[in-house]
Amino acid sequence: MLRLLTTPMGRSSDPRLFTPVSRTRASAPRQPRYPLATSSNREAFRSTAGPTPVGHYRGVWIRSLVCVALAMVAVGCSRQDAAPRPSQPTTQASDAISAAPVAPDRRVGALFLGGETLHTCSGSVLDSAAGDLILTAAHCVADGVDAYFVPGFTGDVQPNDAWHVDEVFLDPRWLADQNPLADFAIGRVSRDGGGSVRDAAGGGYTLGRAPAVGADVAVTGYPMGVGGGPIGCRTTIAAHDETFPSLRCAGLVDGTSGSPWVSGRTVAGITGGLDGGGCHDDVSYSPPFDDAVARLLARAEAGGEADRAPDAFGDDC
C-alpha cells in the first residue's frame, strides 16, 4: 500500500528527503531501491526516465518512508516483519489473465512524493465541475509532504506535466480509524501553467458505483519505480469478498494502488480497500463505491474544507 503525501497549505520547499515505501505483499519484503532527490530539485523530477523495477510494490507506508530517507546517510532499514505471515495460497490457472504494458491514457497517471523521481501510486482524473479533481486510494496520501500527479506518464516529465496536489478530501471513516471500506481519496490539483487537469487529460471519468459480479472492467496503473509506463488488463469482477469487489489479474504489483477500475467512461472502483488492495498480485480488491464516495465528490466540488490525512497506519499483509 502506498502513501502519498499532501498538505492543504500549498506547495512546500522543504529540502528534507522523502521517498515512498509501497504496499507490500506477503511475497515480497520492502526494500529501498532508489536514490532520493531533494524536494527542491524540480529539474531532476521533470527530466527523469528510467527502468520500471521488478518487484511487488503498490504503495508506501510512513514507517518505511522514514527508513528510506535515513538510508541515505546510514545503513538501510528492513521490515520489522521480514518473515511473511501465513496466508491463503493463490493459485493461477494456465489461462489466467495477466497485466501487460498498455498505451498511456492521460486520464490515468502516476503519483509522486514531493520532487522525487520515484512514483509510488496511481490515480485518475475525474469529470468534475471545475475539472481539477483526481481520485486515488486513501492509503496513498499522508499529511505533511508535497505530492504530484502526472497524467499519462510515459517515463519522463515535461515542465508542464506535473500537477500539485493542493488539497485532499477523505471519508470520515478513514479519518477515524482507517476503515478499509473508505480507502478512497479525492485530491484537488493545480499547476503553475494554469488550466484544468481534466482539459489537459482530454476528459475525465464519471464516478460510478461498485460493479456487480461478472461485470467487465479495465484496470490501468503504474508499478512503483523510476520512469516506466503503465500496465493494465481487462477482466471481470470475480466476487465481493467481505463486501469488497475483487478481480483476478496477475501482475498488478505495488504502485498500482489507486488504479481506476473502469467500465466505459465510468470509474466504479480503485485498487485498495481490503489489505490495501490485496496481499498478492494475482487478486486485487476495491473499496465498495456507494453513496459515501458520491458524497465525498460533492463535498470536494462544493469547495468544502479539506482533510488532513492520518499518519498512523498498519500493514495487514
Short mmCIF file of the C-alpha atoms (twelve columns), coordinates in Angstrom:
data_MODEL
# 
_entry.id   MODEL 
# 
loop_
_atom_site.group_PDB 
_atom_site.id 
_atom_site.type_symbol 
_atom_site.label_atom_id 
_atom_site.label_alt_id 
_atom_site.label_comp_id 
_atom_site.label_asym_id 
_atom_site.label_seq_id 
_atom_site.Cartn_x 
_atom_site.Cartn_y 
_atom_site.Cartn_z 
_atom_site.pdbx_PDB_model_num 
ATOM 1   C CA . MET A 1   0.000   0.000   0.000   1 
ATOM 2   C CA . LEU A 2   1.298   3.359   -0.587  1 
ATOM 3   C CA . ARG A 3   1.037   6.688   0.925   1 
ATOM 4   C CA . LEU A 4   1.399   9.792   -0.873  1 
ATOM 5   C CA . LEU A 5   1.666   12.987  0.824   1 
ATOM 6   C CA . THR A 6   -0.180  16.213  0.606   1 
ATOM 7   C CA . THR A 7   -0.532  19.409  2.533   1 
ATOM 8   C CA . PRO A 8   -3.584  21.659  2.213   1 
ATOM 9   C CA . MET A 9   -1.386  24.717  2.812   1 
ATOM 10  C CA . GLY A 10  0.158   24.688  -0.653  1 
ATOM 11  C CA . ARG A 11  3.491   23.763  -2.164  1 
ATOM 12  C CA . SER A 12  6.382   23.079  0.134   1 
ATOM 13  C CA . SER A 13  10.026  23.906  -0.436  1 
ATOM 14  C CA . ASP A 14  11.190  21.732  2.437   1 
ATOM 15  C CA . PRO A 15  14.585  20.316  1.386   1 
ATOM 16  C CA . ARG A 16  14.312  17.192  3.544   1 
ATOM 17  C CA . LEU A 17  14.404  13.814  1.877   1 
ATOM 18  C CA . PHE A 18  11.346  11.648  1.422   1 
ATOM 19  C CA . THR A 19  10.550  8.555   -0.575  1 
ATOM 20  C CA . PRO A 20  7.701   6.110   -0.713  1 
ATOM 21  C CA . VAL A 21  7.602   2.568   0.527   1 
ATOM 22  C CA . SER A 22  4.784   0.760   -1.080  1 
ATOM 23  C CA . ARG A 23  2.045   -1.560  -0.070  1 
ATOM 24  C CA . THR A 24  3.987   -4.744  0.346   1 
ATOM 25  C CA . ARG A 25  2.600   -8.108  -0.481  1 
ATOM 26  C CA . ALA A 26  3.451   -11.168 1.544   1 
ATOM 27  C CA . SER A 27  5.548   -12.448 -1.326  1 
ATOM 28  C CA . ALA A 28  7.973   -9.526  -1.389  1 
ATOM 29  C CA . PRO A 29  9.578   -7.689  1.538   1 
ATOM 30  C CA . ARG A 30  10.033  -3.943  1.268   1 
ATOM 31  C CA . GLN A 31  13.462  -2.760  0.242   1 
ATOM 32  C CA . PRO A 32  14.635  0.738   -0.620  1 
ATOM 33  C CA . ARG A 33  15.927  0.607   -4.188  1 
ATOM 34  C CA . TYR A 34  16.219  4.136   -5.474  1 
ATOM 35  C CA . PRO A 35  18.194  7.260   -4.588  1 
ATOM 36  C CA . LEU A 36  16.259  10.227  -3.292  1 
ATOM 37  C CA . ALA A 37  16.193  13.702  -4.708  1 
ATOM 38  C CA . THR A 38  15.518  16.793  -2.646  1 
ATOM 39  C CA . SER A 39  12.042  18.222  -2.976  1 
ATOM 40  C CA . SER A 40  13.595  21.403  -4.339  1 
ATOM 41  C CA . ASN A 41  15.268  19.563  -7.190  1 
ATOM 42  C CA . ARG A 42  12.412  20.076  -9.653  1 
ATOM 43  C CA . GLU A 43  14.556  19.749  -12.747 1 
ATOM 44  C CA . ALA A 44  15.630  16.238  -11.803 1 
ATOM 45  C CA . PHE A 45  11.996  15.318  -11.258 1 
ATOM 46  C CA . ARG A 46  10.940  16.807  -14.574 1 
ATOM 47  C CA . SER A 47  13.548  15.073  -16.700 1 
ATOM 48  C CA . THR A 48  13.963  11.660  -15.102 1 
ATOM 49  C CA . ALA A 49  13.420  8.498   -17.083 1 
ATOM 50  C CA . GLY A 50  14.458  5.041   -16.074 1 
ATOM 51  C CA . PRO A 51  13.556  1.385   -15.779 1 
ATOM 52  C CA . THR A 52  10.500  0.095   -14.049 1 
ATOM 53  C CA . PRO A 53  11.574  -2.057  -11.098 1 
ATOM 54  C CA . VAL A 54  10.905  -5.736  -10.755 1 
ATOM 55  C CA . GLY A 55  9.052   -6.459  -7.550  1 
ATOM 56  C CA . HIS A 56  5.820   -6.095  -5.667  1 
ATOM 57  C CA . TYR A 57  5.198   -2.529  -4.606  1 
ATOM 58  C CA . ARG A 58  1.767   -0.885  -4.609  1 
ATOM 59  C CA . GLY A 59  2.201   1.998   -2.186  1 
ATOM 60  C CA . VAL A 60  4.230   3.417   0.678   1 
ATOM 61  C CA . TRP A 61  3.991   3.389   4.479   1 
ATOM 62  C CA . ILE A 62  5.356   6.257   6.577   1 
ATOM 63  C CA . ARG A 63  7.489   3.954   8.720   1 
ATOM 64  C CA . SER A 64  9.246   2.699   5.632   1 
ATOM 65  C CA . LEU A 65  9.357   6.156   4.084   1 
ATOM 66  C CA . VAL A 66  11.375  7.426   7.043   1 
ATOM 67  C CA . CYS A 67  13.673  4.408   6.904   1 
ATOM 68  C CA . VAL A 68  14.431  5.009   3.238   1 
ATOM 69  C CA . ALA A 69  15.315  8.625   3.928   1 
ATOM 70  C CA . LEU A 70  17.701  7.592   6.682   1 
ATOM 71  C CA . ALA A 71  19.283  5.066   4.350   1 
ATOM 72  C CA . MET A 72  20.862  7.969   2.514   1 
ATOM 73  C CA . VAL A 73  23.165  8.535   5.468   1 
ATOM 74  C CA . ALA A 74  23.255  5.172   7.199   1 
ATOM 75  C CA . VAL A 75  22.584  1.502   6.764   1 
ATOM 76  C CA . GLY A 76  19.198  0.790   5.121   1 
ATOM 77  C CA . CYS A 77  16.363  -0.426  7.267   1 
ATOM 78  C CA . SER A 78  14.427  -3.625  6.794   1 
ATOM 79  C CA . ARG A 79  10.897  -4.690  7.596   1 
ATOM 80  C CA . GLN A 80  10.200  -5.495  11.210  1 
ATOM 81  C CA . ASP A 81  8.079   -8.370  9.977   1 
ATOM 82  C CA . ALA A 82  10.545  -9.724  7.448   1 
ATOM 83  C CA . ALA A 83  9.076   -13.214 7.594   1 
ATOM 84  C CA . PRO A 84  5.783   -13.192 5.691   1 
ATOM 85  C CA . ARG A 85  2.809   -14.271 7.733   1 
ATOM 86  C CA . PRO A 86  0.975   -17.376 6.532   1 
ATOM 87  C CA . SER A 87  -1.706  -16.517 4.031   1 
ATOM 88  C CA . GLN A 88  -4.133  -18.286 1.789   1 
ATOM 89  C CA . PRO A 89  -2.367  -19.677 -1.275  1 
ATOM 90  C CA . THR A 90  -3.149  -18.087 -4.589  1 
ATOM 91  C CA . THR A 91  -3.309  -20.484 -7.471  1 
ATOM 92  C CA . GLN A 92  -3.495  -19.461 -11.082 1 
ATOM 93  C CA . ALA A 93  -4.863  -21.413 -13.979 1 
ATOM 94  C CA . SER A 94  -2.732  -21.681 -17.112 1 
ATOM 95  C CA . ASP A 95  -5.075  -19.244 -18.860 1 
ATOM 96  C CA . ALA A 96  -5.090  -16.716 -16.014 1 
ATOM 97  C CA . ILE A 97  -5.285  -13.078 -17.053 1 
ATOM 98  C CA . SER A 98  -2.090  -11.104 -16.507 1 
ATOM 99  C CA . ALA A 99  -1.318  -7.413  -16.605 1 
ATOM 100 C CA . ALA A 100 0.790   -6.214  -19.530 1 
ATOM 101 C CA . PRO A 101 2.148   -2.890  -20.785 1 
ATOM 102 C CA . VAL A 102 -0.602  -0.702  -22.241 1 
ATOM 103 C CA . ALA A 103 -0.710  2.581   -24.111 1 
ATOM 104 C CA . PRO A 104 -0.816  5.579   -21.772 1 
ATOM 105 C CA . ASP A 105 -4.236  7.090   -21.117 1 
ATOM 106 C CA . ARG A 106 -3.998  10.706  -19.977 1 
ATOM 107 C CA . ARG A 107 -6.967  10.172  -17.694 1 
ATOM 108 C CA . VAL A 108 -4.755  7.822   -15.640 1 
ATOM 109 C CA . GLY A 109 -1.485  8.908   -14.078 1 
ATOM 110 C CA . ALA A 110 1.315   8.277   -11.616 1 
ATOM 111 C CA . LEU A 111 1.622   9.829   -8.156  1 
ATOM 112 C CA . PHE A 112 4.961   11.154  -6.892  1 
ATOM 113 C CA . LEU A 113 6.087   12.333  -3.482  1 
ATOM 114 C CA . GLY A 114 7.497   15.860  -3.495  1 
ATOM 115 C CA . GLY A 115 10.132  16.403  -6.174  1 
ATOM 116 C CA . GLU A 116 11.136  12.760  -6.088  1 
ATOM 117 C CA . THR A 117 11.672  10.747  -9.226  1 
ATOM 118 C CA . LEU A 118 10.047  7.649   -7.702  1 
ATOM 119 C CA . HIS A 119 6.339   7.210   -8.369  1 
ATOM 120 C CA . THR A 120 4.561   5.167   -5.749  1 
ATOM 121 C CA . CYS A 121 0.813   5.081   -6.501  1 
ATOM 122 C CA . SER A 122 -1.640  5.604   -9.320  1 
ATOM 123 C CA . GLY A 123 -4.653  7.845   -9.779  1 
ATOM 124 C CA . SER A 124 -7.205  9.043   -12.298 1 
ATOM 125 C CA . VAL A 125 -8.829  12.276  -13.461 1 
ATOM 126 C CA . LEU A 126 -12.462 12.871  -12.534 1 
ATOM 127 C CA . ASP A 127 -15.013 14.660  -14.701 1 
ATOM 128 C CA . SER A 128 -15.719 17.226  -12.010 1 
ATOM 129 C CA . ALA A 129 -17.396 20.622  -12.243 1 
ATOM 130 C CA . ALA A 130 -14.141 22.604  -12.226 1 
ATOM 131 C CA . GLY A 131 -12.040 19.869  -13.830 1 
ATOM 132 C CA . ASP A 132 -9.470  19.965  -11.019 1 
ATOM 133 C CA . LEU A 133 -10.098 16.703  -9.124  1 
ATOM 134 C CA . ILE A 134 -8.329  13.340  -9.156  1 
ATOM 135 C CA . LEU A 135 -9.160  10.022  -7.499  1 
ATOM 136 C CA . THR A 136 -6.759  7.664   -5.715  1 
ATOM 137 C CA . ALA A 137 -6.622  5.373   -2.664  1 
ATOM 138 C CA . ALA A 138 -6.753  6.966   0.785   1 
ATOM 139 C CA . HIS A 139 -3.751  4.895   1.861   1 
ATOM 140 C CA . CYS A 140 -1.810  6.714   -0.876  1 
ATOM 141 C CA . VAL A 141 -1.988  10.042  0.950   1 
ATOM 142 C CA . ALA A 142 -0.480  11.325  4.168   1 
ATOM 143 C CA . ASP A 143 -0.284  14.769  5.658   1 
ATOM 144 C CA . GLY A 144 2.961   16.729  5.554   1 
ATOM 145 C CA . VAL A 145 4.658   16.020  2.220   1 
ATOM 146 C CA . ASP A 146 4.026   17.530  -1.192  1 
ATOM 147 C CA . ALA A 147 2.517   15.214  -3.791  1 
ATOM 148 C CA . TYR A 148 2.348   15.472  -7.579  1 
ATOM 149 C CA . PHE A 149 0.160   13.777  -10.176 1 
ATOM 150 C CA . VAL A 150 1.395   13.242  -13.738 1 
ATOM 151 C CA . PRO A 151 -1.435  12.178  -16.105 1 
ATOM 152 C CA . GLY A 152 -0.461  9.825   -18.911 1 
ATOM 153 C CA . PHE A 153 3.061   9.413   -17.510 1 
ATOM 154 C CA . THR A 154 5.362   7.791   -20.085 1 
ATOM 155 C CA . GLY A 155 8.722   7.720   -18.314 1 
ATOM 156 C CA . ASP A 156 9.779   11.351  -18.285 1 
ATOM 157 C CA . VAL A 157 8.148   14.577  -17.185 1 
ATOM 158 C CA . GLN A 158 7.987   17.841  -19.096 1 
ATOM 159 C CA . PRO A 159 7.791   21.117  -17.142 1 
ATOM 160 C CA . ASN A 160 4.033   21.475  -17.567 1 
ATOM 161 C CA . ASP A 161 3.127   17.833  -16.933 1 
ATOM 162 C CA . ALA A 162 3.152   17.756  -13.120 1 
ATOM 163 C CA . TRP A 163 0.075   18.766  -11.124 1 
ATOM 164 C CA . HIS A 164 0.497   19.633  -7.464  1 
ATOM 165 C CA . VAL A 165 -1.964  18.050  -5.014  1 
ATOM 166 C CA . ASP A 166 -3.237  21.117  -3.148  1 
ATOM 167 C CA . GLU A 167 -5.980  19.527  -1.035  1 
ATOM 168 C CA . VAL A 168 -7.234  16.066  -0.142  1 
ATOM 169 C CA . PHE A 169 -10.774 15.003  0.797   1 
ATOM 170 C CA . LEU A 170 -11.311 11.832  2.830   1 
ATOM 171 C CA . ASP A 171 -14.250 9.856   4.176   1 
ATOM 172 C CA . PRO A 172 -14.893 10.297  7.937   1 
ATOM 173 C CA . ARG A 173 -14.425 6.551   8.455   1 
ATOM 174 C CA . TRP A 174 -10.883 6.758   7.090   1 
ATOM 175 C CA . LEU A 175 -10.097 9.765   9.265   1 
ATOM 176 C CA . ALA A 176 -11.434 7.977   12.351  1 
ATOM 177 C CA . ASP A 177 -9.686  4.608   12.111  1 
ATOM 178 C CA . GLN A 178 -8.561  3.987   8.521   1 
ATOM 179 C CA . ASN A 179 -11.562 1.787   7.758   1 
ATOM 180 C CA . PRO A 180 -10.680 -0.060  4.519   1 
ATOM 181 C CA . LEU A 181 -14.275 0.349   3.318   1 
ATOM 182 C CA . ALA A 182 -13.383 4.052   2.949   1 
ATOM 183 C CA . ASP A 183 -9.989  3.619   1.262   1 
ATOM 184 C CA . PHE A 184 -10.605 6.289   -1.375  1 
ATOM 185 C CA . ALA A 185 -9.430  9.889   -1.626  1 
ATOM 186 C CA . ILE A 186 -10.182 12.837  -3.885  1 
ATOM 187 C CA . GLY A 187 -7.455  15.397  -4.470  1 
ATOM 188 C CA . ARG A 188 -7.635  18.932  -5.845  1 
ATOM 189 C CA . VAL A 189 -4.719  19.675  -8.178  1 
ATOM 190 C CA . SER A 190 -3.200  22.672  -9.931  1 
ATOM 191 C CA . ARG A 191 -0.055  23.575  -11.858 1 
ATOM 192 C CA . ASP A 192 1.996   26.703  -12.406 1 
ATOM 193 C CA . GLY A 193 0.887   26.904  -16.041 1 
ATOM 194 C CA . GLY A 194 -2.788  27.085  -15.065 1 
ATOM 195 C CA . GLY A 195 -5.680  25.299  -16.742 1 
ATOM 196 C CA . SER A 196 -7.514  22.209  -15.534 1 
ATOM 197 C CA . VAL A 197 -6.211  18.667  -15.321 1 
ATOM 198 C CA . ARG A 198 -9.410  17.434  -16.986 1 
ATOM 199 C CA . ASP A 199 -8.767  19.606  -20.045 1 
ATOM 200 C CA . ALA A 200 -5.096  18.610  -20.115 1 
ATOM 201 C CA . ALA A 201 -6.102  14.943  -19.988 1 
ATOM 202 C CA . GLY A 202 -8.716  15.311  -22.698 1 
ATOM 203 C CA . GLY A 203 -11.524 14.462  -20.282 1 
ATOM 204 C CA . GLY A 204 -12.177 12.651  -17.038 1 
ATOM 205 C CA . TYR A 205 -14.089 9.695   -15.635 1 
ATOM 206 C CA . THR A 206 -17.583 9.825   -14.201 1 
ATOM 207 C CA . LEU A 207 -17.761 8.461   -10.676 1 
ATOM 208 C CA . GLY A 208 -19.949 5.363   -10.517 1 
ATOM 209 C CA . ARG A 209 -20.995 2.627   -8.096  1 
ATOM 210 C CA . ALA A 210 -19.402 -0.726  -7.257  1 
ATOM 211 C CA . PRO A 211 -19.647 -3.129  -10.207 1 
ATOM 212 C CA . ALA A 212 -21.667 -6.336  -9.975  1 
ATOM 213 C CA . VAL A 213 -20.056 -9.764  -10.035 1 
ATOM 214 C CA . GLY A 214 -19.309 -10.672 -13.656 1 
ATOM 215 C CA . ALA A 215 -19.091 -7.060  -14.838 1 
ATOM 216 C CA . ASP A 216 -16.280 -6.243  -17.274 1 
ATOM 217 C CA . VAL A 217 -13.708 -3.681  -16.114 1 
ATOM 218 C CA . ALA A 218 -10.376 -2.361  -17.335 1 
ATOM 219 C CA . VAL A 219 -7.630  -1.623  -14.811 1 
ATOM 220 C CA . THR A 220 -4.645  0.625   -15.593 1 
ATOM 221 C CA . GLY A 221 -1.878  1.673   -13.216 1 
ATOM 222 C CA . TYR A 222 1.822   2.271   -12.711 1 
ATOM 223 C CA . PRO A 223 4.195   -0.160  -10.997 1 
ATOM 224 C CA . MET A 224 6.276   1.629   -8.398  1 
ATOM 225 C CA . GLY A 225 9.579   2.804   -9.858  1 
ATOM 226 C CA . VAL A 226 11.578  5.472   -11.619 1 
ATOM 227 C CA . GLY A 227 10.347  6.037   -15.150 1 
ATOM 228 C CA . GLY A 228 8.417   3.288   -16.887 1 
ATOM 229 C CA . GLY A 229 4.940   3.236   -18.355 1 
ATOM 230 C CA . PRO A 230 1.525   1.897   -17.383 1 
ATOM 231 C CA . ILE A 231 0.362   -1.695  -17.192 1 
ATOM 232 C CA . GLY A 232 -3.204  -2.934  -17.303 1 
ATOM 233 C CA . CYS A 233 -5.645  -5.697  -18.002 1 
ATOM 234 C CA . ARG A 234 -9.279  -6.231  -18.882 1 
ATOM 235 C CA . THR A 235 -11.106 -8.738  -16.714 1 
ATOM 236 C CA . THR A 236 -14.346 -9.342  -14.823 1 
ATOM 237 C CA . ILE A 237 -15.377 -8.798  -11.231 1 
ATOM 238 C CA . ALA A 238 -14.801 -12.169 -9.576  1 
ATOM 239 C CA . ALA A 239 -16.629 -11.775 -6.264  1 
ATOM 240 C CA . HIS A 240 -17.383 -9.454  -3.387  1 
ATOM 241 C CA . ASP A 241 -15.102 -10.675 -0.587  1 
ATOM 242 C CA . GLU A 242 -16.222 -9.257  2.776   1 
ATOM 243 C CA . THR A 243 -18.196 -6.671  0.754   1 
ATOM 244 C CA . PHE A 244 -15.054 -5.681  -1.217  1 
ATOM 245 C CA . PRO A 245 -15.295 -6.147  -5.011  1 
ATOM 246 C CA . SER A 246 -12.407 -8.259  -6.290  1 
ATOM 247 C CA . LEU A 247 -10.849 -9.199  -9.590  1 
ATOM 248 C CA . ARG A 248 -8.196  -11.619 -10.782 1 
ATOM 249 C CA . CYS A 249 -5.350  -10.231 -12.842 1 
ATOM 250 C CA . ALA A 250 -1.787  -11.338 -12.148 1 
ATOM 251 C CA . GLY A 251 0.964   -8.753  -12.111 1 
ATOM 252 C CA . LEU A 252 -0.864  -5.767  -10.626 1 
ATOM 253 C CA . VAL A 253 2.102   -5.102  -8.363  1 
ATOM 254 C CA . ASP A 254 2.703   -2.415  -5.760  1 
ATOM 255 C CA . GLY A 255 2.468   1.085   -7.141  1 
ATOM 256 C CA . THR A 256 -0.879  0.201   -8.706  1 
ATOM 257 C CA . SER A 257 -2.778  1.242   -5.571  1 
ATOM 258 C CA . GLY A 258 -5.329  3.829   -6.631  1 
ATOM 259 C CA . SER A 259 -5.615  2.434   -10.171 1 
ATOM 260 C CA . PRO A 260 -9.104  3.031   -11.564 1 
ATOM 261 C CA . TRP A 261 -11.461 0.143   -12.340 1 
ATOM 262 C CA . VAL A 262 -13.179 1.461   -15.448 1 
ATOM 263 C CA . SER A 263 -16.262 0.486   -17.401 1 
ATOM 264 C CA . GLY A 264 -16.758 2.742   -20.391 1 
ATOM 265 C CA . ARG A 265 -16.298 6.302   -19.114 1 
ATOM 266 C CA . THR A 266 -17.150 5.384   -15.530 1 
ATOM 267 C CA . VAL A 267 -14.754 4.571   -12.706 1 
ATOM 268 C CA . ALA A 268 -16.506 2.046   -10.478 1 
ATOM 269 C CA . GLY A 269 -13.650 1.183   -8.139  1 
ATOM 270 C CA . ILE A 270 -9.955  1.593   -7.416  1 
ATOM 271 C CA . THR A 271 -7.268  -0.800  -6.273  1 
ATOM 272 C CA . GLY A 272 -7.359  -0.511  -2.489  1 
ATOM 273 C CA . GLY A 273 -9.657  -1.441  0.365   1 
ATOM 274 C CA . LEU A 274 -9.131  -4.925  1.813   1 
ATOM 275 C CA . ASP A 275 -5.440  -5.298  2.766   1 
ATOM 276 C CA . GLY A 276 -4.774  -2.096  0.840   1 
ATOM 277 C CA . GLY A 277 -5.904  -3.800  -2.355  1 
ATOM 278 C CA . GLY A 278 -4.595  -7.277  -1.622  1 
ATOM 279 C CA . CYS A 279 -1.514  -9.059  -0.339  1 
ATOM 280 C CA . HIS A 280 -0.878  -10.979 -3.569  1 
ATOM 281 C CA . ASP A 281 -0.543  -9.564  -7.054  1 
ATOM 282 C CA . ASP A 282 -2.973  -12.002 -8.689  1 
ATOM 283 C CA . VAL A 283 -6.055  -10.829 -6.745  1 
ATOM 284 C CA . SER A 284 -6.954  -7.173  -6.242  1 
ATOM 285 C CA . TYR A 285 -9.689  -5.508  -4.194  1 
ATOM 286 C CA . SER A 286 -11.542 -2.222  -4.247  1 
ATOM 287 C CA . PRO A 287 -13.431 -0.389  -1.533  1 
ATOM 288 C CA . PRO A 288 -17.129 -0.592  -2.439  1 
ATOM 289 C CA . PHE A 289 -18.222 2.575   -4.227  1 
ATOM 290 C CA . ASP A 290 -21.578 3.678   -2.831  1 
ATOM 291 C CA . ASP A 291 -23.288 6.843   -1.598  1 
ATOM 292 C CA . ALA A 292 -20.288 7.669   0.595   1 
ATOM 293 C CA . VAL A 293 -17.906 8.216   -2.310  1 
ATOM 294 C CA . ALA A 294 -20.579 10.263  -4.097  1 
ATOM 295 C CA . ARG A 295 -20.915 12.484  -1.013  1 
ATOM 296 C CA . LEU A 296 -17.156 12.917  -0.916  1 
ATOM 297 C CA . LEU A 297 -17.114 14.096  -4.527  1 
ATOM 298 C CA . ALA A 298 -19.962 16.512  -3.819  1 
ATOM 299 C CA . ARG A 299 -18.044 17.985  -0.881  1 
ATOM 300 C CA . ALA A 300 -14.897 18.427  -2.964  1 
ATOM 301 C CA . GLU A 301 -16.832 20.032  -5.838  1 
ATOM 302 C CA . ALA A 302 -18.557 22.405  -3.429  1 
ATOM 303 C CA . GLY A 303 -15.197 23.633  -2.147  1 
ATOM 304 C CA . GLY A 304 -15.668 22.154  1.307   1 
ATOM 305 C CA . GLU A 305 -12.948 22.040  3.933   1 
ATOM 306 C CA . ALA A 306 -10.107 19.703  3.032   1 
ATOM 307 C CA . ASP A 307 -8.837  16.987  5.373   1 
ATOM 308 C CA . ARG A 308 -5.502  16.204  6.982   1 
ATOM 309 C CA . ALA A 309 -4.723  12.572  6.226   1 
ATOM 310 C CA . PRO A 310 -3.954  10.354  9.243   1 
ATOM 311 C CA . ASP A 311 -0.318  9.451   9.811   1 
ATOM 312 C CA . ALA A 312 -0.961  6.234   11.762  1 
ATOM 313 C CA . PHE A 313 -1.187  3.169   9.535   1 
ATOM 314 C CA . GLY A 314 -0.708  -0.574  9.751   1 
ATOM 315 C CA . ASP A 315 0.095   -3.318  7.285   1 
ATOM 316 C CA . ASP A 316 -2.226  -6.311  7.302   1 
ATOM 317 C CA . CYS A 317 -0.088  -8.286  4.845   1 
# 
